[in-house]
Amino acid sequence: MAHIQWKDRYSIHFREIDAQHRGLLDLLNELIDLLGDRCDPQPVARIFHALCDYALTHFSSEERYMQAAGYPKLEEHRQEHAAFVARVLELSQAYDPGDPQLVDQTLEFLKHWYLDHIIKSDQDYAPFLQRALPTASIQGILFGLEGVICTRDLDPVPAMLQLAGRLKAHQPVALVGDAPPWMRTQDFAHLVIEGHSDAEDLPGEAGARPPDPALFLAAAAQLGLAPETCLLIHRDPACLDAAQAGKLQTLHHTNPVMLMAELRRMAVPF
C-alpha cells in the first residue's frame, strides 16, 4: 500500500496538534512499509508499540485542548481514541506475516481510521480550539526543569541541555520548576541561560509553585513576552493544563528525539 501523504486539508490550523498528526502519520507510514513487506513479527511489534505510545500522548494533548476549549463532543471523541488504541493492540497481537488477509485488513484499518478521524472528527473540534486557544507566533521557550532539563534526581540531561542552547540562539529561553535556589550555581543551568539572567523563574522568586499558572505567567513576563507567544515544554500534564489556562502554548515532553521532531514540525527554529 502506498504511503499516506500529508495534505493541507488535513490541517486543523492549530500548531501543536498538526505537528502531532504529522508525527502519527510518520509512524503509520513506517508500519505500512513493514506490513507491506510481510516483515517478521518483532520489528512490526516494535512499531505497533511506538504507534500506541505516540497515539496515547497525542490523544492526551488533544483531549486537554478540547476540554479547555469547551468542546461539547469531548466524550464521544475520547471513545474514538480508546477504540483506536484497543484495535491497534488487537491487530498487533494478531499479526501474522503469513496471513495476507489479516495484513490487508490491518492496512485498511490504519489508513481509513487516520483519514476519517482527521478529516471528520478532528475538523469538527478545530473551530472551538481556534476560537478559544489561538496560536500566536512562538517568540520564547519555557522549559520545565525537573524531568526535562534534568532528571528527578537533579542530574542534567545532556541532549536537552544541547537543545536548550540551540533554541536560545533563536529566541529567549526560561527555566521554570520546583528546584531550590542553589541550582542557579550549577553548570548545566548556566549552559541554558548564559547571557539571560532574567530567564530563570524558580518558585522562590515567582511566589508560586508548579502547577500554579502564575509561575508560567511570571516566566513569560521575565522574558518580556505575551503569554500567547511563549511555548512551555513540560512532562507534567497538570503543568500543561495550568499553562494553557494562562494562554501559553504547550508541548508535552516525552523524550528528546520526539520533542525535536515536533519542534521541527511546528517550525520552531533551533
The 8 nearest C-alpha neighbors of each residue, nearest first, counted from 0:
[[1, 35, 2, 31, 106, 32, 103, 34],
 [2, 0, 3, 31, 32, 28, 4, 35],
 [3, 1, 28, 4, 0, 31, 32, 27],
 [2, 4, 1, 5, 28, 110, 24, 27],
 [5, 3, 2, 6, 24, 1, 28, 25],
 [4, 6, 3, 7, 9, 21, 24, 8],
 [7, 5, 8, 9, 4, 10, 3, 21],
 [6, 8, 9, 10, 5, 11, 12, 4],
 [7, 9, 6, 10, 118, 11, 5, 122],
 [10, 8, 7, 6, 118, 117, 11, 5],
 [11, 9, 12, 8, 7, 17, 6, 13],
 [10, 12, 125, 13, 122, 17, 9, 121],
 [13, 11, 10, 14, 17, 129, 125, 16],
 [12, 14, 11, 16, 15, 17, 134, 129],
 [13, 15, 17, 16, 265, 12, 18, 134],
 [16, 14, 18, 17, 13, 19, 265, 250],
 [15, 17, 19, 18, 14, 13, 20, 61],
 [18, 16, 20, 14, 19, 15, 10, 13],
 [19, 17, 264, 15, 21, 16, 20, 261],
 [18, 20, 22, 16, 21, 17, 23, 57],
 [21, 19, 17, 23, 22, 18, 16, 24],
 [20, 22, 24, 18, 19, 23, 25, 17],
 [23, 21, 19, 25, 24, 20, 18, 26],
 [22, 24, 20, 26, 21, 25, 19, 27],
 [23, 25, 21, 27, 22, 26, 28, 20],
 [26, 24, 22, 28, 23, 27, 21, 29],
 [27, 25, 29, 23, 24, 28, 50, 30],
 [26, 28, 24, 30, 29, 25, 31, 23],
 [27, 29, 31, 25, 30, 26, 2, 24],
 [30, 28, 26, 32, 27, 31, 25, 33],
 [29, 31, 27, 33, 28, 32, 34, 26],
 [30, 32, 28, 34, 29, 33, 35, 27],
 [33, 31, 35, 29, 30, 34, 36, 28],
 [34, 32, 30, 36, 35, 38, 31, 37],
 [35, 33, 37, 31, 36, 32, 30, 38],
 [34, 36, 32, 37, 33, 31, 0, 38],
 [35, 37, 33, 38, 34, 32, 31, 96],
 [38, 36, 96, 34, 35, 33, 39, 97],
 [39, 37, 36, 33, 34, 96, 40, 43],
 [38, 40, 41, 42, 96, 37, 43, 95],
 [39, 41, 43, 44, 42, 38, 94, 95],
 [40, 42, 44, 43, 39, 45, 38, 46],
 [43, 41, 45, 44, 40, 46, 39, 38],
 [42, 44, 40, 46, 45, 41, 47, 33],
 [43, 45, 47, 41, 42, 46, 40, 48],
 [44, 46, 42, 48, 43, 47, 49, 41],
 [47, 45, 49, 48, 43, 44, 50, 30],
 [46, 48, 44, 50, 45, 49, 91, 43],
 [47, 49, 45, 51, 46, 50, 44, 52],
 [50, 48, 46, 52, 51, 47, 53, 45],
 [49, 51, 47, 53, 48, 52, 46, 54],
 [50, 52, 54, 48, 49, 53, 55, 84],
 [53, 51, 49, 55, 50, 54, 48, 56],
 [52, 54, 56, 50, 55, 51, 49, 57],
 [53, 55, 57, 51, 56, 52, 58, 50],
 [54, 56, 58, 52, 53, 57, 59, 51],
 [57, 55, 53, 59, 54, 58, 52, 60],
 [58, 56, 54, 60, 59, 55, 61, 53],
 [59, 57, 61, 55, 60, 56, 54, 62],
 [58, 60, 56, 62, 57, 61, 55, 63],
 [61, 59, 57, 63, 58, 62, 64, 56],
 [60, 62, 58, 64, 63, 59, 57, 65],
 [61, 63, 65, 59, 64, 60, 58, 66],
 [64, 62, 66, 60, 65, 61, 67, 59],
 [63, 65, 67, 61, 62, 66, 68, 60],
 [66, 64, 62, 68, 70, 67, 63, 69],
 [65, 67, 69, 63, 68, 64, 70, 62],
 [68, 66, 64, 65, 69, 63, 244, 243],
 [67, 69, 65, 131, 66, 70, 128, 127],
 [70, 68, 66, 67, 71, 65, 127, 73],
 [69, 71, 65, 68, 72, 73, 66, 127],
 [70, 72, 73, 69, 74, 65, 66, 124],
 [73, 71, 75, 74, 70, 76, 124, 65],
 [74, 72, 76, 75, 71, 70, 77, 65],
 [75, 73, 77, 76, 72, 78, 71, 79],
 [76, 74, 78, 72, 77, 73, 79, 80],
 [75, 77, 73, 79, 78, 74, 72, 80],
 [78, 76, 74, 80, 79, 75, 73, 81],
 [77, 79, 81, 75, 76, 80, 82, 74],
 [80, 78, 76, 82, 77, 81, 83, 75],
 [79, 81, 77, 83, 78, 82, 76, 84],
 [82, 80, 78, 84, 83, 79, 85, 77],
 [81, 83, 79, 85, 80, 84, 86, 78],
 [82, 84, 86, 80, 81, 85, 87, 79],
 [85, 83, 87, 81, 86, 82, 88, 51],
 [84, 86, 82, 88, 83, 87, 81, 89],
 [87, 85, 89, 83, 88, 84, 82, 90],
 [88, 86, 90, 84, 89, 85, 91, 83],
 [89, 87, 91, 85, 86, 90, 84, 92],
 [88, 90, 86, 92, 87, 91, 85, 93],
 [91, 89, 93, 87, 92, 88, 94, 86],
 [90, 92, 88, 94, 89, 93, 87, 47],
 [91, 93, 89, 90, 94, 88, 44, 87],
 [92, 94, 90, 91, 89, 95, 101, 88],
 [95, 93, 91, 92, 90, 96, 40, 102],
 [94, 96, 97, 98, 93, 40, 101, 102],
 [97, 95, 37, 98, 38, 94, 39, 99],
 [96, 98, 95, 99, 37, 102, 101, 94],
 [97, 99, 95, 100, 101, 96, 102, 94],
 [100, 98, 102, 101, 103, 97, 96, 95],
 [99, 101, 103, 102, 98, 104, 105, 97],
 [102, 100, 104, 103, 99, 98, 105, 94],
 [101, 103, 99, 105, 100, 104, 106, 34],
 [104, 102, 106, 100, 105, 101, 99, 107],
 [105, 103, 101, 107, 102, 106, 108, 100],
 [106, 104, 102, 108, 103, 107, 101, 109],
 [107, 105, 103, 109, 108, 104, 110, 102],
 [106, 108, 104, 110, 105, 109, 111, 103],
 [107, 109, 105, 111, 106, 110, 112, 104],
 [110, 108, 106, 112, 107, 111, 113, 105],
 [111, 109, 107, 113, 108, 112, 106, 114],
 [110, 112, 114, 108, 113, 109, 115, 107],
 [113, 111, 115, 109, 114, 110, 116, 108],
 [114, 112, 116, 110, 111, 115, 117, 109],
 [113, 115, 111, 117, 116, 112, 118, 110],
 [116, 114, 112, 118, 119, 117, 113, 111],
 [115, 117, 120, 113, 119, 114, 112, 118],
 [116, 118, 121, 114, 115, 119, 120, 113],
 [119, 117, 115, 116, 122, 114, 9, 121],
 [118, 120, 122, 116, 115, 117, 121, 123],
 [121, 119, 116, 123, 122, 117, 118, 124],
 [122, 120, 117, 123, 124, 119, 116, 125],
 [121, 123, 125, 119, 124, 120, 118, 11],
 [122, 124, 121, 120, 125, 119, 126, 127],
 [123, 125, 127, 121, 122, 126, 70, 128],
 [124, 126, 122, 128, 11, 127, 123, 129],
 [127, 125, 129, 128, 124, 130, 123, 122],
 [128, 126, 130, 125, 124, 129, 68, 131],
 [129, 127, 131, 132, 125, 130, 126, 68],
 [128, 130, 126, 133, 132, 127, 131, 125],
 [131, 129, 127, 128, 132, 126, 133, 68],
 [130, 132, 128, 68, 129, 127, 133, 67],
 [131, 133, 128, 129, 130, 134, 68, 246],
 [134, 132, 129, 130, 131, 135, 128, 13],
 [135, 133, 132, 13, 136, 14, 227, 248],
 [136, 134, 228, 227, 137, 133, 248, 229],
 [135, 137, 228, 138, 134, 227, 229, 267],
 [138, 136, 228, 229, 139, 135, 230, 267],
 [137, 139, 228, 170, 229, 136, 140, 171],
 [140, 138, 229, 171, 170, 137, 172, 230],
 [141, 139, 172, 230, 229, 231, 173, 171],
 [142, 140, 231, 173, 174, 172, 230, 232],
 [143, 141, 174, 232, 144, 231, 175, 173],
 [142, 144, 233, 175, 176, 147, 232, 145],
 [143, 145, 176, 148, 147, 175, 142, 174],
 [146, 144, 149, 147, 151, 150, 143, 148],
 [145, 147, 150, 149, 151, 148, 144, 234],
 [146, 148, 149, 145, 144, 143, 233, 150],
 [149, 147, 144, 159, 156, 155, 160, 145],
 [150, 148, 155, 156, 154, 153, 145, 147],
 [151, 149, 146, 153, 152, 154, 145, 155],
 [150, 152, 153, 146, 145, 149, 154, 147],
 [151, 153, 150, 154, 149, 145, 146, 155],
 [154, 152, 150, 149, 151, 155, 145, 146],
 [153, 155, 149, 150, 152, 156, 151, 148],
 [156, 154, 149, 157, 148, 153, 187, 150],
 [155, 157, 149, 159, 148, 158, 160, 154],
 [158, 156, 160, 159, 155, 161, 148, 149],
 [159, 157, 161, 160, 156, 162, 255, 148],
 [158, 160, 162, 161, 157, 148, 156, 163],
 [161, 159, 157, 163, 162, 158, 164, 156],
 [160, 162, 164, 158, 159, 163, 157, 165],
 [161, 163, 159, 165, 164, 160, 166, 158],
 [164, 162, 166, 160, 165, 161, 191, 159],
 [163, 165, 167, 161, 162, 166, 191, 160],
 [166, 164, 269, 162, 168, 167, 163, 161],
 [167, 165, 269, 163, 168, 164, 169, 162],
 [166, 168, 164, 170, 169, 171, 165, 172],
 [167, 169, 166, 165, 170, 164, 269, 171],
 [168, 170, 167, 166, 268, 269, 171, 165],
 [169, 171, 167, 139, 138, 168, 166, 172],
 [172, 170, 139, 167, 140, 222, 173, 169],
 [171, 173, 140, 167, 141, 139, 198, 170],
 [174, 172, 198, 141, 199, 142, 140, 218],
 [173, 175, 199, 142, 141, 200, 144, 143],
 [176, 174, 200, 143, 201, 144, 142, 173],
 [177, 175, 144, 178, 143, 201, 145, 209],
 [176, 178, 202, 208, 201, 209, 179, 175],
 [177, 179, 176, 201, 180, 182, 145, 144],
 [180, 178, 181, 182, 177, 201, 203, 202],
 [181, 179, 182, 183, 178, 201, 203, 184],
 [182, 180, 183, 179, 184, 185, 178, 188],
 [181, 183, 180, 185, 184, 179, 178, 188],
 [184, 182, 181, 185, 180, 188, 189, 199],
 [185, 183, 182, 181, 186, 188, 189, 180],
 [186, 184, 182, 188, 187, 183, 189, 181],
 [185, 187, 189, 188, 190, 184, 183, 182],
 [186, 188, 190, 189, 185, 155, 191, 160],
 [187, 189, 191, 190, 186, 185, 183, 192],
 [190, 188, 192, 193, 186, 191, 187, 185],
 [189, 191, 187, 188, 193, 192, 186, 164],
 [190, 192, 189, 188, 164, 163, 193, 160],
 [191, 193, 195, 189, 190, 194, 198, 188],
 [192, 194, 189, 195, 190, 191, 196, 188],
 [193, 195, 192, 196, 189, 197, 198, 191],
 [196, 194, 192, 197, 198, 193, 171, 172],
 [195, 197, 198, 194, 192, 199, 193, 189],
 [196, 198, 195, 199, 221, 222, 200, 173],
 [199, 197, 173, 195, 196, 192, 172, 222],
 [200, 198, 174, 173, 197, 201, 175, 196],
 [199, 201, 175, 218, 174, 205, 198, 204],
 [200, 202, 175, 176, 203, 204, 199, 177],
 [203, 201, 208, 205, 207, 204, 206, 177],
 [204, 202, 206, 201, 205, 207, 180, 179],
 [203, 205, 202, 206, 201, 200, 207, 199],
 [204, 206, 202, 207, 203, 214, 217, 200],
 [205, 207, 204, 203, 202, 208, 214, 213],
 [208, 206, 202, 205, 214, 211, 213, 209],
 [207, 209, 202, 211, 210, 214, 177, 206],
 [210, 208, 211, 238, 176, 214, 177, 207],
 [209, 211, 238, 241, 237, 208, 212, 214],
 [210, 212, 209, 213, 208, 214, 207, 241],
 [213, 211, 241, 214, 215, 242, 245, 210],
 [214, 212, 216, 211, 215, 217, 207, 205],
 [213, 215, 217, 212, 207, 216, 211, 205],
 [216, 214, 218, 217, 212, 213, 242, 219],
 [215, 217, 213, 219, 218, 214, 220, 212],
 [216, 218, 220, 214, 215, 219, 213, 221],
 [219, 217, 215, 221, 220, 200, 216, 214],
 [218, 220, 216, 222, 224, 221, 217, 226],
 [219, 221, 223, 217, 222, 218, 224, 216],
 [222, 220, 218, 223, 219, 197, 217, 198],
 [221, 223, 219, 220, 224, 198, 218, 171],
 [222, 224, 220, 221, 219, 225, 218, 139],
 [225, 223, 219, 222, 220, 226, 228, 229],
 [224, 226, 227, 228, 219, 223, 220, 229],
 [227, 225, 247, 229, 228, 219, 246, 224],
 [226, 228, 247, 246, 225, 229, 135, 248],
 [227, 229, 137, 138, 226, 135, 225, 136],
 [230, 228, 139, 226, 227, 140, 137, 247],
 [229, 231, 248, 140, 249, 141, 247, 139],
 [232, 230, 141, 249, 142, 140, 250, 233],
 [233, 231, 250, 142, 249, 143, 251, 252],
 [234, 232, 143, 252, 251, 235, 231, 142],
 [233, 235, 252, 251, 236, 253, 146, 147],
 [234, 236, 238, 237, 233, 239, 251, 252],
 [237, 235, 239, 238, 240, 234, 251, 233],
 [236, 238, 240, 235, 239, 210, 241, 209],
 [239, 237, 210, 241, 235, 240, 236, 242],
 [240, 238, 236, 242, 241, 237, 249, 243],
 [241, 239, 243, 237, 238, 242, 236, 244],
 [242, 240, 212, 238, 244, 243, 239, 210],
 [241, 243, 245, 239, 247, 244, 240, 212],
 [242, 244, 246, 240, 247, 245, 241, 239],
 [243, 245, 241, 242, 246, 240, 212, 247],
 [244, 246, 242, 243, 247, 212, 241, 216],
 [247, 245, 243, 227, 244, 226, 242, 248],
 [248, 246, 227, 226, 243, 242, 245, 229],
 [247, 249, 230, 229, 231, 243, 227, 246],
 [250, 248, 231, 230, 232, 239, 247, 251],
 [249, 251, 232, 231, 252, 233, 15, 230],
 [250, 252, 234, 233, 232, 253, 249, 239],
 [253, 251, 234, 233, 254, 232, 258, 250],
 [252, 254, 234, 251, 257, 258, 255, 56],
 [253, 255, 257, 256, 252, 258, 147, 259],
 [256, 254, 258, 257, 259, 159, 158, 253],
 [257, 255, 259, 258, 254, 260, 253, 261],
 [258, 256, 260, 259, 255, 254, 261, 253],
 [257, 259, 255, 261, 256, 260, 252, 254],
 [260, 258, 262, 256, 261, 257, 255, 263],
 [259, 261, 257, 263, 258, 262, 264, 256],
 [262, 260, 264, 258, 263, 259, 18, 265],
 [261, 263, 265, 259, 267, 264, 260, 258],
 [264, 262, 266, 260, 265, 261, 267, 259],
 [263, 265, 261, 18, 266, 262, 260, 21],
 [264, 266, 262, 263, 267, 18, 14, 261],
 [265, 267, 263, 264, 268, 262, 261, 14],
 [268, 266, 262, 265, 263, 269, 137, 264],
 [269, 267, 266, 169, 166, 263, 262, 165],
 [268, 166, 165, 169, 267, 168, 162, 167]]
